[in-house]
Amino acid sequence: MAQDQSAPPLTGTRLLLAGFVLALTNFMVVLDTTIANVSVPHISGGLGVSPTQGTWVVTSYSVAEAICVPLTGWLVRRFGTIKLFLAAMIGFAVFSALCGLASSLTGMVAFRIGQGFCGGPLMPLTQTLLIMIFPPKQRAAAMGVWAMTTVTAPILGPILGGTISDSWSWPWIFYINLPIAIFCIVGVFVLLRQSETKTEIVPIDKTGLVLMIVWIAALQLMLDLGREHDWLGSSFIVGCAVIAAIGFVTFLIWELTAGNPIVDLRVFRHRGFSVAVTALAFSFGTFFASVVIIPQWLQSTMGYTATDAGHITAFNGVLAIVFSPIVAKLSNKVDPRALVCFGIFWLGLTSILRTFWFSSADFWILALPQLVQGIGMPFFFIPLTIIALGAVNPDETASAAGVMSFLRTLAAAIGTSIGSTLWLNGAQQNRAELTNVLNNGDQVIASAVQHGMTAEQGRGLIERLVDQESFALATNHLFALAALIFFVSAAIIWLAPRPARPVDPSAAH
């Protein structure tokens, strides 16, 4: 991104205030990736749709964000960093308000897509602006604060989302963005408008952009709607699959031959980068799917409120904060492949712990795997960035970081869709099997009647117990599969060569 360093540097209070505004912006954007997760049951109920359809609120945002991230560099060069930041923040605020006002699933998904498009550039923009306004001696501290907001926001997201949904109503998880966005818009306009970067007329890969939107949209529609339309039994789903396949292949061919590609796929010629992003995509997609599914299970069949489900989910990040500085120091002394292998393997071990969850598990049985999982997260993210970016040429670092961010965000959406489908299908299959083997149902009903219940209440009790066990077993099976994916990802990282040059992890976003 072209930067104009001719503007007088900020100092003193103005510099600190500008840094706070940028860190707060990043916090808000990252917060929005998780705040809706525990609120999906509330949103689904409010819009009158199924929980599966409610997950579109999460996946639509991720897909839109993934599509927009590769455009950030071109948008900065064409319109300037400050103008793009202000436009994205205004759009983010407007679409946040519209999400809260949405009265149908179609409107909600459309507004979340708009929110994702506007939110996509903000995370790399805050990083770029912090590097631009802080002098070299203070940049490490500034990036440390930025990284802390990236780590803490996913912890507070589920807690805030659950508390707001239970105490007020789900639209307020979007309305709370408005005062923060207004403060950040005013702050950047007042403090940083003199630091605008130079602009230039640069070509954009329009064909690549269209192809990317087409195949990603078709793939996501297929994954989100496939279960409800009987997969390949539906001509619409088959059509989406064909469009996604042809669009993806065409996109690959075009991007590898275009002079100014929207996504620089040439960085995949580096084995270390290819291996690292493969491990990243599978691991992060699996991890993010669990972050969405666990709150749904807790609220739908375990009787947890959104607040309590948010607290359990939030335990993920507690130890991640503690171990992040430790991993940062180890990255300069230990082979990063060993750190990544340990981190992903640890995620697999915590997934195995979840295979022992059961329908009557108490709070701490559910929270403990969430807590200990946080140990492995920094070992996974930080060294993986070093391996990936250390494998490419120095002048390719920005492109490689953009591709990593694109694939990570896209993997989150795809993983959530696939994970939700497998979970619900598994629960349905388990329910059928439990119903078939429940030969003493009449005895249970008779026993219930003897204890003062009606026959109808007895049947309701059986149905509730079967549903609870069906989803508990489906959750166990899903995490067994997740553990396998994590273990394979941990092993393949050794196919990457050890980085040949030092890398600043802040280059990734």
C-alpha positions as CSV (number, residue, x, y, z in Angstrom):
1,M,0.0,0.0,0.0
2,A,1.4,3.3,-1.0
3,Q,1.9,5.6,1.9
4,D,2.6,9.3,2.0
5,Q,5.0,10.0,4.8
6,S,5.2,13.7,4.0
7,A,2.5,14.6,6.6
8,P,3.8,15.8,9.9
9,P,4.0,12.9,12.4
10,L,1.6,12.9,15.4
11,T,3.1,13.3,18.8
12,G,2.0,13.2,22.4
13,T,-1.6,13.0,23.3
14,R,-2.8,13.2,19.7
15,L,-0.7,10.1,18.8
16,L,-1.9,8.1,21.8
17,L,-5.5,9.1,21.1
18,A,-5.2,8.1,17.4
19,G,-3.7,4.8,18.4
20,F,-6.6,4.2,20.8
21,V,-9.2,5.0,18.1
22,L,-7.5,2.6,15.7
23,A,-7.2,-0.2,18.3
24,L,-10.9,0.3,19.2
25,T,-11.9,0.0,15.6
26,N,-10.1,-3.2,15.2
27,F,-11.6,-4.5,18.5
28,M,-15.1,-3.7,17.2
29,V,-14.6,-5.4,13.9
30,V,-13.1,-8.6,15.4
31,L,-15.8,-8.6,18.1
32,D,-18.5,-8.7,15.4
33,T,-17.1,-12.0,14.1
34,T,-18.0,-13.8,17.4
35,I,-20.7,-11.7,19.1
36,A,-23.5,-13.2,16.9
37,N,-22.4,-16.8,17.5
38,V,-24.2,-17.3,20.9
39,S,-27.1,-15.2,19.7
40,V,-28.0,-17.5,16.7
41,P,-30.9,-19.2,18.6
42,H,-32.3,-15.8,19.6
43,I,-31.9,-14.4,16.1
44,S,-33.4,-17.6,14.6
45,G,-36.4,-17.3,16.9
46,G,-36.9,-13.6,16.2
47,L,-36.8,-14.1,12.5
48,G,-38.9,-17.3,12.6
49,V,-36.3,-19.5,10.9
50,S,-34.5,-22.8,11.8
51,P,-31.2,-22.8,13.7
52,T,-29.5,-24.0,10.6
53,Q,-30.7,-21.0,8.7
54,G,-29.7,-18.8,11.6
55,T,-26.0,-19.8,11.0
56,W,-26.3,-17.8,7.8
57,V,-25.9,-14.7,9.9
58,V,-22.4,-15.9,10.7
59,T,-21.4,-17.4,7.3
60,S,-22.7,-14.5,5.2
61,Y,-20.5,-12.0,7.1
62,S,-17.4,-14.2,6.8
63,V,-17.9,-14.8,3.1
64,A,-18.4,-11.1,2.4
65,E,-15.3,-10.2,4.5
66,A,-13.3,-12.8,2.6
67,I,-14.2,-11.4,-0.8
68,C,-13.5,-7.8,0.3
69,V,-10.1,-8.4,1.9
70,P,-8.2,-8.9,-1.4
71,L,-9.6,-5.6,-2.6
72,T,-8.2,-3.6,0.2
73,G,-4.8,-2.9,-1.4
74,W,-6.4,-1.7,-4.7
75,L,-9.0,0.5,-2.8
76,V,-6.2,2.1,-0.8
77,R,-4.2,3.0,-3.8
78,R,-7.2,4.2,-5.7
79,F,-9.0,6.3,-3.0
80,G,-6.5,6.7,-0.1
81,T,-6.2,5.1,3.3
82,I,-8.1,7.7,5.3
83,K,-11.0,8.0,2.8
84,L,-11.3,4.3,2.6
85,F,-11.3,3.9,6.4
86,L,-14.0,6.6,6.8
87,A,-16.2,5.1,4.1
88,A,-15.8,1.6,5.5
89,M,-16.6,2.8,9.0
90,I,-19.7,4.7,7.9
91,G,-20.9,1.7,5.9
92,F,-20.2,-0.6,8.8
93,A,-22.3,1.6,11.1
94,V,-25.2,1.8,8.6
95,F,-25.3,-1.9,8.0
96,S,-25.0,-2.6,11.7
97,A,-28.2,-0.5,12.3
98,L,-30.0,-2.3,9.4
99,C,-29.1,-5.7,10.9
100,G,-30.8,-4.7,14.1
101,L,-33.8,-3.6,12.2
102,A,-34.0,-6.7,10.0
103,S,-37.4,-8.4,10.1
104,S,-36.7,-11.3,7.7
105,L,-33.8,-13.7,7.1
106,T,-33.3,-12.4,3.6
107,G,-32.9,-8.9,4.9
108,M,-30.6,-10.0,7.7
109,V,-28.3,-11.9,5.4
110,A,-28.2,-9.0,2.9
111,F,-27.3,-6.5,5.6
112,R,-24.7,-8.9,7.1
113,I,-23.1,-9.2,3.7
114,G,-23.0,-5.4,3.5
115,Q,-21.5,-5.3,7.0
116,G,-18.9,-7.9,6.0
117,F,-17.9,-5.9,2.9
118,C,-17.4,-2.8,4.9
119,G,-15.7,-4.6,7.8
120,G,-13.3,-6.5,5.7
121,P,-10.8,-3.7,5.0
122,L,-10.9,-2.2,8.5
123,M,-8.7,-4.8,10.2
124,P,-5.8,-4.4,7.7
125,L,-6.4,-0.6,7.5
126,T,-6.0,-0.2,11.3
127,Q,-2.8,-2.2,11.2
128,T,-1.5,-0.1,8.3
129,L,-2.4,3.2,9.9
130,L,-0.8,2.3,13.2
131,I,2.5,1.4,11.4
132,M,2.2,4.7,9.5
133,I,1.6,7.1,12.3
134,F,3.9,5.6,15.0
135,P,7.7,6.2,14.9
136,P,9.8,3.1,14.4
137,K,10.8,2.9,18.1
138,Q,7.1,2.8,19.2
139,R,5.7,0.5,16.5
140,A,6.3,-2.7,18.4
141,A,4.3,-1.4,21.3
142,A,1.5,-0.1,19.1
143,M,1.3,-3.5,17.3
144,G,1.3,-5.2,20.7
145,V,-1.8,-3.2,21.7
146,W,-3.4,-4.0,18.3
147,A,-2.7,-7.7,18.7
148,M,-4.2,-7.6,22.2
149,T,-7.5,-6.2,20.8
150,T,-7.5,-9.0,18.2
151,V,-7.1,-11.6,21.0
152,T,-9.4,-10.2,23.6
153,A,-12.3,-9.3,21.3
154,P,-13.2,-13.0,20.6
155,I,-13.3,-13.6,24.3
156,L,-15.7,-10.7,25.1
157,G,-17.8,-11.3,22.0
158,P,-19.7,-14.4,23.2
159,I,-20.0,-12.9,26.7
160,L,-21.5,-9.6,25.4
161,G,-23.6,-11.4,22.8
162,G,-25.1,-13.7,25.3
163,T,-25.7,-11.1,28.0
164,I,-27.2,-8.6,25.6
165,S,-29.5,-11.2,24.0
166,D,-30.7,-12.4,27.4
167,S,-31.0,-9.0,29.1
168,W,-32.2,-6.9,26.3
169,S,-32.8,-8.3,22.8
170,W,-30.7,-9.6,20.0
171,P,-30.8,-6.4,17.8
172,W,-28.7,-4.7,20.4
173,I,-25.7,-6.8,19.5
174,F,-25.6,-4.8,16.3
175,Y,-26.8,-1.4,17.8
176,I,-23.8,-1.3,20.2
177,N,-21.6,-0.8,17.2
178,L,-23.1,2.6,16.5
179,P,-21.7,4.8,19.3
180,I,-18.3,3.1,18.9
181,A,-18.3,3.6,15.1
182,I,-19.3,7.3,15.4
183,F,-16.5,7.9,17.9
184,C,-14.0,6.2,15.7
185,I,-15.2,8.1,12.6
186,V,-14.9,11.4,14.3
187,G,-11.6,10.5,15.9
188,V,-9.9,9.5,12.6
189,F,-11.3,12.5,10.7
190,V,-10.1,15.0,13.3
191,L,-6.7,13.3,14.0
192,L,-5.6,11.6,10.8
193,R,-7.2,13.4,7.8
194,Q,-3.9,15.2,7.2
195,S,-2.1,11.8,7.0
196,E,-4.0,10.7,3.8
197,T,-1.9,8.6,1.4
198,K,-1.3,9.3,-2.2
199,T,-3.7,8.0,-4.7
200,E,-3.2,6.7,-8.2
201,I,-5.3,5.3,-11.1
202,V,-4.6,1.6,-11.0
203,P,-6.3,-1.2,-13.0
204,I,-8.4,-3.8,-11.2
205,D,-8.8,-7.4,-12.1
206,K,-12.5,-7.1,-12.9
207,T,-12.8,-10.6,-14.4
208,G,-11.0,-12.2,-11.5
209,L,-13.2,-10.3,-9.0
210,V,-16.4,-11.5,-10.8
211,L,-15.2,-15.1,-11.0
212,M,-14.2,-15.0,-7.3
213,I,-17.7,-13.8,-6.3
214,V,-19.5,-16.3,-8.5
215,W,-17.7,-19.4,-7.3
216,I,-17.7,-18.5,-3.7
217,A,-21.3,-17.5,-3.7
218,A,-22.3,-20.7,-5.5
219,L,-20.3,-22.8,-3.1
220,Q,-21.7,-21.1,0.0
221,L,-25.3,-21.5,-1.3
222,M,-24.7,-25.2,-2.0
223,L,-23.3,-25.7,1.6
224,D,-26.0,-23.6,3.3
225,L,-29.0,-24.9,1.4
226,G,-28.0,-28.4,0.5
227,R,-29.4,-30.1,3.6
228,E,-32.8,-28.5,3.2
229,H,-33.0,-29.3,-0.5
230,D,-31.8,-33.0,-0.3
231,W,-28.4,-32.2,-1.7
232,L,-27.9,-33.8,-5.2
233,G,-31.6,-34.6,-5.3
234,S,-32.2,-30.9,-6.0
235,S,-31.5,-29.4,-9.4
236,F,-30.7,-26.1,-7.8
237,I,-28.0,-27.6,-5.5
238,V,-26.6,-29.5,-8.5
239,G,-26.5,-26.2,-10.4
240,C,-24.7,-24.5,-7.6
241,A,-22.2,-27.3,-7.4
242,V,-21.5,-27.1,-11.2
243,I,-21.2,-23.3,-11.1
244,A,-18.8,-23.5,-8.1
245,A,-16.6,-26.1,-9.7
246,I,-16.4,-24.5,-13.1
247,G,-16.0,-21.0,-11.6
248,F,-13.2,-22.2,-9.3
249,V,-11.2,-23.8,-12.0
250,T,-11.7,-20.8,-14.3
251,F,-10.7,-18.5,-11.4
252,L,-7.5,-20.4,-10.8
253,I,-6.5,-20.3,-14.5
254,W,-7.3,-16.6,-14.8
255,E,-5.5,-15.5,-11.7
256,L,-2.4,-17.5,-12.5
257,T,-2.2,-15.8,-15.9
258,A,-3.5,-12.3,-15.2
259,G,-1.0,-9.5,-15.1
260,N,-2.6,-7.8,-12.1
261,P,-4.6,-10.6,-10.3
262,I,-7.1,-9.8,-7.6
263,V,-5.7,-12.7,-5.5
264,D,-2.0,-13.4,-6.2
265,L,-2.0,-17.2,-6.4
266,R,1.6,-17.2,-7.6
267,V,2.7,-17.3,-4.0
268,F,1.5,-20.9,-3.8
269,R,4.6,-21.9,-5.8
270,H,6.5,-21.7,-2.5
271,R,6.1,-25.0,-0.8
272,G,6.3,-23.6,2.7
273,F,3.5,-21.1,2.0
274,S,1.2,-23.8,0.4
275,V,1.7,-26.2,3.3
276,A,1.2,-23.5,6.0
277,V,-2.1,-22.1,4.5
278,T,-3.4,-25.6,4.0
279,A,-2.9,-26.3,7.7
280,L,-4.4,-22.9,8.5
281,A,-7.5,-23.4,6.4
282,F,-8.4,-26.9,7.7
283,S,-7.5,-26.0,11.3
284,F,-9.2,-22.7,11.5
285,G,-12.3,-23.9,9.6
286,T,-12.6,-26.7,12.1
287,F,-12.0,-24.4,15.1
288,F,-14.4,-21.7,14.0
289,A,-17.2,-24.3,13.3
290,S,-16.9,-25.5,16.9
291,V,-17.2,-21.9,18.1
292,V,-20.5,-21.6,16.3
293,I,-21.9,-25.1,17.1
294,I,-21.1,-25.3,20.8
295,P,-23.4,-22.4,21.8
296,Q,-26.2,-23.7,19.7
297,W,-26.0,-27.1,21.4
298,L,-25.9,-25.6,24.9
299,Q,-28.9,-23.4,24.2
300,S,-31.0,-25.8,22.1
301,T,-30.9,-29.0,24.1
302,M,-28.8,-28.4,27.3
303,G,-31.0,-25.6,28.7
304,Y,-28.3,-23.0,28.9
305,T,-29.1,-19.3,28.5
306,A,-27.2,-17.3,25.9
307,T,-25.3,-15.6,28.8
308,D,-24.0,-18.9,30.2
309,A,-23.3,-20.3,26.8
310,G,-21.3,-17.1,26.1
311,H,-19.2,-17.6,29.3
312,I,-18.4,-21.2,28.4
313,T,-17.4,-20.2,24.8
314,A,-15.3,-17.3,26.0
315,F,-13.0,-19.5,28.1
316,N,-11.3,-20.2,24.7
317,G,-9.2,-17.0,24.9
318,V,-8.3,-16.7,28.5
319,L,-5.0,-18.8,28.4
320,A,-4.4,-17.6,24.8
321,I,-3.7,-14.1,26.2
322,V,-1.3,-15.6,28.8
323,F,0.7,-17.7,26.3
324,S,0.8,-15.2,23.4
325,P,3.9,-13.3,24.6
326,I,5.6,-16.6,25.6
327,V,5.1,-17.9,22.0
328,A,6.3,-14.7,20.5
329,K,9.6,-15.1,22.4
330,L,9.9,-18.8,21.6
331,S,9.3,-18.1,17.9
332,N,12.8,-16.6,17.7
333,K,14.5,-19.6,19.4
334,V,12.5,-22.7,18.4
335,D,11.7,-24.2,15.1
336,P,8.3,-22.7,14.3
337,R,7.2,-26.0,12.7
338,A,7.5,-27.6,16.1
339,L,5.5,-24.8,17.7
340,V,2.7,-25.1,15.1
341,C,2.7,-28.9,15.4
342,F,2.3,-28.6,19.1
343,G,-0.4,-26.0,18.9
344,I,-2.6,-27.8,16.4
345,F,-2.0,-31.2,18.1
346,W,-3.1,-29.5,21.3
347,L,-6.4,-28.4,19.6
348,G,-6.9,-32.0,18.6
349,L,-6.4,-33.2,22.2
350,T,-9.0,-30.7,23.5
351,S,-11.4,-31.9,20.8
352,I,-10.9,-35.5,22.2
353,L,-11.9,-34.1,25.6
354,R,-15.1,-32.9,24.1
355,T,-16.0,-36.4,22.9
356,F,-16.7,-37.3,26.5
357,W,-19.3,-34.5,26.9
358,F,-22.7,-35.8,27.9
359,S,-26.3,-34.5,28.2
360,S,-26.1,-33.9,31.9
361,A,-22.6,-32.4,32.0
362,D,-22.2,-29.5,34.4
363,F,-20.7,-26.0,33.6
364,W,-17.1,-26.9,34.4
365,I,-17.0,-30.2,32.5
366,L,-18.0,-28.1,29.5
367,A,-15.8,-25.1,30.2
368,L,-12.6,-27.0,31.0
369,P,-11.8,-28.1,27.4
370,Q,-12.5,-24.5,26.3
371,L,-10.1,-23.2,28.9
372,V,-7.2,-25.5,28.2
373,Q,-7.7,-25.1,24.4
374,G,-6.5,-21.5,24.8
375,I,-2.9,-22.8,25.5
376,G,-2.6,-24.1,21.9
377,M,-4.1,-21.2,20.0
378,P,-1.1,-18.8,20.1
379,F,1.2,-21.8,19.2
380,F,-0.9,-22.3,16.2
381,F,-1.4,-18.7,14.9
382,I,1.8,-16.9,15.5
383,P,4.4,-19.5,14.2
384,L,2.2,-20.4,11.3
385,T,2.4,-16.8,10.1
386,I,6.2,-17.0,10.4
387,I,6.3,-20.2,8.3
388,A,4.0,-18.9,5.6
389,L,5.4,-15.4,5.2
390,G,9.0,-16.6,5.7
391,A,8.6,-18.9,2.7
392,V,7.8,-16.2,0.1
393,N,10.1,-13.5,-1.3
394,P,10.2,-10.2,0.7
395,D,8.4,-8.3,-2.0
396,E,5.6,-10.9,-1.9
397,T,4.9,-10.5,1.8
398,A,1.9,-8.2,1.4
399,S,0.3,-10.4,-1.2
400,A,0.9,-13.6,0.8
401,A,-0.6,-12.0,3.9
402,G,-3.7,-11.0,1.9
403,V,-4.1,-14.6,0.6
404,M,-3.7,-16.0,4.1
405,S,-6.4,-13.6,5.4
406,F,-8.7,-14.5,2.5
407,L,-8.4,-18.2,3.0
408,R,-8.7,-18.1,6.8
409,T,-11.9,-16.1,6.6
410,L,-13.3,-18.2,3.8
411,A,-12.4,-21.4,5.7
412,A,-14.4,-20.1,8.7
413,A,-17.6,-19.8,6.6
414,I,-17.1,-23.1,4.8
415,G,-16.2,-24.9,8.0
416,T,-19.3,-23.5,9.8
417,S,-21.6,-24.6,7.0
418,I,-20.2,-28.2,6.8
419,G,-19.9,-28.6,10.5
420,S,-23.5,-27.5,11.1
421,T,-24.8,-29.9,8.4
422,L,-22.8,-32.8,9.8
423,W,-24.0,-32.0,13.4
424,L,-27.7,-31.8,12.5
425,N,-27.6,-34.8,10.2
426,G,-25.8,-36.8,13.0
427,A,-28.4,-35.8,15.5
428,Q,-31.2,-36.8,13.2
429,Q,-29.6,-40.2,12.5
430,N,-29.0,-40.7,16.2
431,R,-32.6,-39.9,17.0
432,A,-33.9,-42.5,14.6
433,E,-31.6,-45.1,16.0
434,L,-32.4,-44.3,19.6
435,T,-36.1,-44.4,18.8
436,N,-35.8,-47.8,17.2
437,V,-34.0,-49.3,20.2
438,L,-36.3,-47.8,22.8
439,N,-38.4,-50.9,23.3
440,N,-39.5,-50.0,26.8
441,G,-41.1,-46.7,25.9
442,D,-44.5,-47.9,27.2
443,Q,-42.9,-48.8,30.5
444,V,-41.4,-45.4,30.8
445,I,-44.8,-43.8,30.2
446,A,-46.5,-46.1,32.7
447,S,-43.8,-45.2,35.3
448,A,-44.4,-41.5,34.6
449,V,-48.1,-41.9,35.0
450,Q,-47.5,-43.7,38.4
451,H,-45.5,-40.6,39.5
452,G,-48.4,-38.2,38.7
453,M,-47.7,-37.4,35.1
454,T,-50.2,-37.7,32.2
455,A,-49.4,-40.1,29.4
456,E,-48.8,-37.1,27.1
457,Q,-46.3,-35.7,29.6
458,G,-44.6,-39.1,29.7
459,R,-44.2,-39.1,25.9
460,G,-42.9,-35.6,26.0
461,L,-40.3,-36.6,28.6
462,I,-39.1,-39.5,26.4
463,E,-39.0,-37.2,23.4
464,R,-36.9,-34.6,25.3
465,L,-34.5,-37.2,26.6
466,V,-34.1,-38.7,23.1
467,D,-33.4,-35.3,21.6
468,Q,-30.8,-34.5,24.3
469,E,-29.0,-37.8,23.8
470,S,-29.1,-37.5,20.0
471,F,-27.5,-34.1,20.0
472,A,-25.0,-35.0,22.7
473,L,-23.9,-38.0,20.6
474,A,-23.8,-35.9,17.4
475,T,-21.5,-33.4,19.3
476,N,-19.2,-36.2,20.4
477,H,-18.9,-37.6,16.9
478,L,-18.3,-34.1,15.4
479,F,-15.4,-33.5,17.8
480,A,-14.0,-36.9,17.1
481,L,-13.8,-35.9,13.4
482,A,-12.4,-32.5,14.4
483,A,-9.6,-34.2,16.4
484,L,-8.7,-36.2,13.3
485,I,-8.5,-33.1,11.1
486,F,-6.3,-31.3,13.7
487,F,-4.0,-34.3,14.0
488,V,-3.5,-34.5,10.2
489,S,-3.0,-30.7,10.0
490,A,-0.4,-31.0,12.8
491,A,1.5,-33.6,10.8
492,I,1.5,-32.0,7.4
493,I,3.2,-28.8,8.7
494,W,6.5,-30.8,8.7
495,L,6.2,-30.8,4.9
496,A,7.1,-27.1,5.0
497,P,10.8,-26.1,5.1
498,R,12.0,-24.1,8.0
499,P,11.8,-20.3,7.3
500,A,15.0,-19.0,5.8
501,R,14.5,-15.4,6.9
502,P,13.1,-13.6,10.0
503,V,9.5,-12.5,9.7
504,D,7.5,-9.8,11.5
505,P,4.2,-11.6,12.5
506,S,2.4,-8.2,12.4
507,A,2.6,-8.4,8.6
508,A,-0.4,-10.7,8.6
509,H,-3.9,-9.5,9.3
